[in-house]
């Protein structure tokens, strides 16, 4: 199964907006990454976001570009920033029959999930806003996966033909 991990796009500061929605630059970057994902043929069976505004907005942009029904975006607390990665893997294991899962999440959770799945060092992958990581998951419990690629938005932009 393919697991795609994306840190939400760049958000406004809490001082600018307490809900921290995507900034204009964050929205544009996610849109570019989403277009690249569509060109790569990524079609998730499951799309998961946290209840945070920036995560929800990121997931909605991805859903539009990937022809995924927005009403099927799953809102899950288990992909929030400080949730232990084992709790996130328990959630993901519930979707083990899917061909692919896409998570629009937060740091440090995403990096910890990737490290746990690959047996890597915590913080070993430098996640950036609107970048995309692809893991081939053998099992979530016990965690076992292979890192296939880890692309920052600048490279995704090139894939998107921009």
N, C-alpha and C positions, 0 to 999 in steps of 0.2 A: 504494500500500500504506500502511496505517496502522501507525505505530510508536508505541507507548505506553511512556513511561519513568516509572518510579516509584522514588524513593529509598526504601529499606527503612524500616520503622517505627523509632521511637525505641528504642534498645537500652540494656541495663544497662551500667554502666561496667565496665572491665576489673577494677577493684578488687572489684566485687561478684561478677563472674563472668567469668573469662578468655575464655570462649567468646562473650561479649556477645550473649546471646539478646535477643529483644524484651522490653521492659519491659511490665508490665501496661497502662500507658497506650499504649505503642507498638502492642501487639496490638489494643487497642480501636480506636485510630485507623485502623489498616489495615483492620480489619473494617468500619468505617463507610465508608471509601473504597471498599472492595470491594463493599459493598451498593449504593453509588451507581453504580459501574461496571456492575453488573448491571442497574440501572434504565435506564442509558443504552444497554443492549443490546451492550455490549462483549463480544465472544467471540473471544479470540485463537486463531490457529492454532498459534502457537508461544509458549511461556512459558519465559523464561530467567532463571536466578538464578546468583549466584556460589556458591562452596562455603561461604561464611561463614554461620554459623547464622542471623543476623538476616535475611539475604537469602533463605535457604531457607524460614524461617518465614513471611516476607512472601509469597513465591510460593505456599506451601501455602494460606494464607488466601485469596489471590486465586483460586487454582484452585477451592477449595470454593465460593466465591460465584459464580464464572463457569462452573460446571459443566465445568471442564477437568480431565481425568484427572491426578491427582497423579503417577502413574507416568510421565507424559510430560513432566514438568518437566525441562528441560535444565539441567544444571549445567555452567557454562562459566567458566573463569578469565578469559576476555576481557572480562568485565563487572565485574572487581574495580576498586577505587578508583583505583589508580595505573597501570592499563594505558593505554597510548597510545590515543587515540580511533581512530586509523587501524586498529589491531588489532581493536578492537570492530567497526568498520564492515566489516572483512574477514569476521568471523564472521557478522554480520547479512546480508551479501551472499549467504551460502550459503543463506539462507532467502528469497531474493528472489521466489520463486513463491508465497509465502504471502500471504494477504489482510491479515493483521495479526499483529504481533509485540508481545509485552509483555515488558519487561525490568524485573525487580526488582533494582536495582543500587545503586551507591554513588557518592558524590562523591569527587573531582571528575570522575570519568569521565563520568557522565551529562550534566553541564553541558558538558563538552568535546565529547561526541558531538553534542549538540543544536547547539552553536555551529558545529561543522564542517559539519553537514548543511545548516544554514540560512545559512551565510556570516556568522553573527553574531559578536559579540565574546565571547571566552572569558569565562565567568562572567557573561554578560549576563542569563541567566535565573536567578532565585533559587529553586533547588530546595529543598524542605523535606520532612522525613520524611512519607511517606504521601500526598504530593501527586501529581498526575498530569499529564503532558505528552503531548499528541497532535501528532504530526508526520505530514504526508502526504509520503511519500518517493517521489520519482521514480526516483532511483538512489542506491545506496550508494557505488558506485565508478564515476565520480567522485561525491562527495557532493552531493546536491541534494534539498532538501526545503523544505516550507513549514510554519511553525508554525501549527497550527489553534487550539490553546488550551493554557493552562498554569494548572491549578487547584490551589490549596492545599487541604488537607484540610477547612478550615472551609467552603469553598464546596461541596466534594464532599458534605459532611454535609447541606447543604441540598438538594442534588439527590437524596440518599438518602431524603429525607422525614423527617429527624429534626430 
